[in-house]
Amino acid sequence: MASIERTAYPRFKRYYTLAELTEIYTPTPKEIAFALGVSQGEANYLSMMVLLKVFQRLGYFPKLADISFQIINHIQSFLKIPEQINLNKINPRTLSRQKIAIRSQLNVSSYNDQADQLVKQMVFQSALVMDNPADLINVTIEELVKERYELPPFLTLDRLVCHLRNQVNQQLFSEVTSQLSLEEQERFNELLNSHSNRERSFYNDLKKLPKRSSRNHLNDLLIHLTWLET
C-alpha cells in the first residue's frame, strides 16, 4: 500500500491560516446564488455551501464529520448563519441531492465504470515505465481530474493501482523468463543464495551502488562492471 502523504491525493490540512481560509473557502456571489437556489433552510444552505467549497478543493466529497471545524466555521460566519445551526442532522437524502447538484454545477461526473476503465488503462500503460505505487496513483489522479471525474476514496484507488501494477509486473516477469534457458534461470536463482563463506548474496553485489568519486573507487567500479558483463 502507498502512503497517502507520498501521493498527490488531495486531503485536508491540520490547520489553516485566516488567509488560506479566505482565499480557498470563501463563497463567491455566484456560488451563494447557486446554493440559495437549490437549498431550503439554513442548515441545508450551509451544508450545500460547505460541500461545494470542499469539493472544489478536494475533487471528492468527504464525510461531513471529517471536514475541519475551521472550514465550516469560516463559511458559516461569512454567510452569517447562526452558530446554533449545525450539520449533524442533515438528511442523507438531502446530502445525496446536494452532491448531484454540485457535480452538475461543476460539470464533474461521479466515479463510474468509465472512470474505472480509464484508471485501468492509465495504470497498465504507466506501469510499463514506472513502478512506484505513489507515482502510479499520481498519474491516475491527474487523468481523472483532466477528464473531470470525481476521485474515488484513496483506499479504493490504492488497492486498484497495486492490483494492476502486480498484473503488469507479472506479465513483464513472464516475458523475460520465457526468453531464458533453464541454465540461465538457475544462474539467476543462484544469485539469491548466501554461501557459507559470504555474508551477502551475489544479488547484493549485483545491485551495489557506486561510492563517491575517487580513483580507487573508479577502479572498483570498473571491476564491478566487468563482473556484471559476465
Salt bridges, closest charged atoms under 4 A:
GLU20 OE2 - LYS13 NZ 2.53
GLU31 OE1 - LYS53 NZ 2.98
ASP116 OD2 - LYS120 NZ 3.35
ASP131 OD2 - ARG165 NH2 3.09
GLU150 OE1 - ARG103 NE 2.62
GLU190 OE2 - HIS195 NE2 3.10
ASP205 OD2 - ARG198 NH2 2.30
